[in-house]
Amino acid sequence: MSDRPIVDRTPFPVYSALVTQWVQAGRTVPGMPDREWERLMATPVWPRS
């Protein structure tokens, strides 16, 4: 039985820097909650009768 390879779980530096920039700019970041989208999805599409 062979040993499983060790997987590096640290984020890629380029991706980390990009995520930091996007968060600081108020942009949507993959894998993080999007408050505006959640609000839009919670709002009824059609007015109630």
mmCIF file of the C-alpha atoms, coordinates in Angstrom:
data_MODEL
# 
_entry.id   MODEL 
# 
loop_
_atom_site.group_PDB 
_atom_site.id 
_atom_site.type_symbol 
_atom_site.label_atom_id 
_atom_site.label_alt_id 
_atom_site.label_comp_id 
_atom_site.label_asym_id 
_atom_site.label_entity_id 
_atom_site.label_seq_id 
_atom_site.pdbx_PDB_ins_code 
_atom_site.Cartn_x 
_atom_site.Cartn_y 
_atom_site.Cartn_z 
_atom_site.occupancy 
_atom_site.B_iso_or_equiv 
_atom_site.pdbx_formal_charge 
_atom_site.auth_seq_id 
_atom_site.auth_comp_id 
_atom_site.auth_asym_id 
_atom_site.auth_atom_id 
_atom_site.pdbx_PDB_model_num 
ATOM 1  C CA . MET A 1 1  ? 0.000   0.000  0.000  1.00 0.00 ? 1  MET A CA 1 
ATOM 2  C CA . SER A 1 2  ? 1.468   3.329  -1.034 1.00 0.00 ? 2  SER A CA 1 
ATOM 3  C CA . ASP A 1 3  ? 1.387   6.469  1.050  1.00 0.00 ? 3  ASP A CA 1 
ATOM 4  C CA . ARG A 1 4  ? -0.897  9.183  -0.193 1.00 0.00 ? 4  ARG A CA 1 
ATOM 5  C CA . PRO A 1 5  ? 0.883   12.295 -1.463 1.00 0.00 ? 5  PRO A CA 1 
ATOM 6  C CA . ILE A 1 6  ? 0.874   15.313 0.820  1.00 0.00 ? 6  ILE A CA 1 
ATOM 7  C CA . VAL A 1 7  ? -1.497  17.956 -0.545 1.00 0.00 ? 7  VAL A CA 1 
ATOM 8  C CA . ASP A 1 8  ? -0.692  21.612 -0.048 1.00 0.00 ? 8  ASP A CA 1 
ATOM 9  C CA . ARG A 1 9  ? -3.963  23.250 1.061  1.00 0.00 ? 9  ARG A CA 1 
ATOM 10 C CA . THR A 1 10 ? -2.629  26.806 1.221  1.00 0.00 ? 10 THR A CA 1 
ATOM 11 C CA . PRO A 1 11 ? -4.281  29.114 -1.318 1.00 0.00 ? 11 PRO A CA 1 
ATOM 12 C CA . PHE A 1 12 ? -2.340  30.144 -4.374 1.00 0.00 ? 12 PHE A CA 1 
ATOM 13 C CA . PRO A 1 13 ? -0.652  33.520 -3.767 1.00 0.00 ? 13 PRO A CA 1 
ATOM 14 C CA . VAL A 1 14 ? -2.041  35.018 -6.991 1.00 0.00 ? 14 VAL A CA 1 
ATOM 15 C CA . TYR A 1 15 ? -5.567  33.918 -6.127 1.00 0.00 ? 15 TYR A CA 1 
ATOM 16 C CA . SER A 1 16 ? -5.221  35.213 -2.558 1.00 0.00 ? 16 SER A CA 1 
ATOM 17 C CA . ALA A 1 17 ? -4.055  38.600 -3.809 1.00 0.00 ? 17 ALA A CA 1 
ATOM 18 C CA . LEU A 1 18 ? -6.935  38.753 -6.303 1.00 0.00 ? 18 LEU A CA 1 
ATOM 19 C CA . VAL A 1 19 ? -9.494  37.844 -3.646 1.00 0.00 ? 19 VAL A CA 1 
ATOM 20 C CA . THR A 1 20 ? -8.096  40.545 -1.353 1.00 0.00 ? 20 THR A CA 1 
ATOM 21 C CA . GLN A 1 21 ? -8.370  43.135 -4.139 1.00 0.00 ? 21 GLN A CA 1 
ATOM 22 C CA . TRP A 1 22 ? -11.932 42.116 -4.981 1.00 0.00 ? 22 TRP A CA 1 
ATOM 23 C CA . VAL A 1 23 ? -13.053 42.191 -1.338 1.00 0.00 ? 23 VAL A CA 1 
ATOM 24 C CA . GLN A 1 24 ? -11.535 45.652 -0.861 1.00 0.00 ? 24 GLN A CA 1 
ATOM 25 C CA . ALA A 1 25 ? -13.302 46.853 -4.024 1.00 0.00 ? 25 ALA A CA 1 
ATOM 26 C CA . GLY A 1 26 ? -16.641 45.455 -2.835 1.00 0.00 ? 26 GLY A CA 1 
ATOM 27 C CA . ARG A 1 27 ? -16.849 42.880 -5.628 1.00 0.00 ? 27 ARG A CA 1 
ATOM 28 C CA . THR A 1 28 ? -18.393 39.440 -5.496 1.00 0.00 ? 28 THR A CA 1 
ATOM 29 C CA . VAL A 1 29 ? -15.858 36.747 -4.639 1.00 0.00 ? 29 VAL A CA 1 
ATOM 30 C CA . PRO A 1 30 ? -16.356 33.049 -5.488 1.00 0.00 ? 30 PRO A CA 1 
ATOM 31 C CA . GLY A 1 31 ? -17.023 30.993 -2.382 1.00 0.00 ? 31 GLY A CA 1 
ATOM 32 C CA . MET A 1 32 ? -18.060 33.960 -0.236 1.00 0.00 ? 32 MET A CA 1 
ATOM 33 C CA . PRO A 1 33 ? -21.616 35.044 0.573  1.00 0.00 ? 33 PRO A CA 1 
ATOM 34 C CA . ASP A 1 34 ? -23.096 37.610 -1.787 1.00 0.00 ? 34 ASP A CA 1 
ATOM 35 C CA . ARG A 1 35 ? -25.474 39.777 0.263  1.00 0.00 ? 35 ARG A CA 1 
ATOM 36 C CA . GLU A 1 36 ? -27.010 41.501 -2.768 1.00 0.00 ? 36 GLU A CA 1 
ATOM 37 C CA . TRP A 1 37 ? -27.766 38.169 -4.483 1.00 0.00 ? 37 TRP A CA 1 
ATOM 38 C CA . GLU A 1 38 ? -29.289 36.790 -1.263 1.00 0.00 ? 38 GLU A CA 1 
ATOM 39 C CA . ARG A 1 39 ? -31.500 39.888 -0.980 1.00 0.00 ? 39 ARG A CA 1 
ATOM 40 C CA . LEU A 1 40 ? -32.612 39.624 -4.609 1.00 0.00 ? 40 LEU A CA 1 
ATOM 41 C CA . MET A 1 41 ? -33.432 35.925 -4.274 1.00 0.00 ? 41 MET A CA 1 
ATOM 42 C CA . ALA A 1 42 ? -35.454 36.574 -1.098 1.00 0.00 ? 42 ALA A CA 1 
ATOM 43 C CA . THR A 1 43 ? -37.603 39.224 -2.837 1.00 0.00 ? 43 THR A CA 1 
ATOM 44 C CA . PRO A 1 44 ? -40.793 37.915 -4.491 1.00 0.00 ? 44 PRO A CA 1 
ATOM 45 C CA . VAL A 1 45 ? -40.772 38.271 -8.280 1.00 0.00 ? 45 VAL A CA 1 
ATOM 46 C CA . TRP A 1 46 ? -44.478 38.984 -8.598 1.00 0.00 ? 46 TRP A CA 1 
ATOM 47 C CA . PRO A 1 47 ? -46.425 41.374 -6.381 1.00 0.00 ? 47 PRO A CA 1 
ATOM 48 C CA . ARG A 1 48 ? -48.794 39.737 -3.941 1.00 0.00 ? 48 ARG A CA 1 
ATOM 49 C CA . SER A 1 49 ? -52.493 40.051 -4.774 1.00 0.00 ? 49 SER A CA 1 
# 
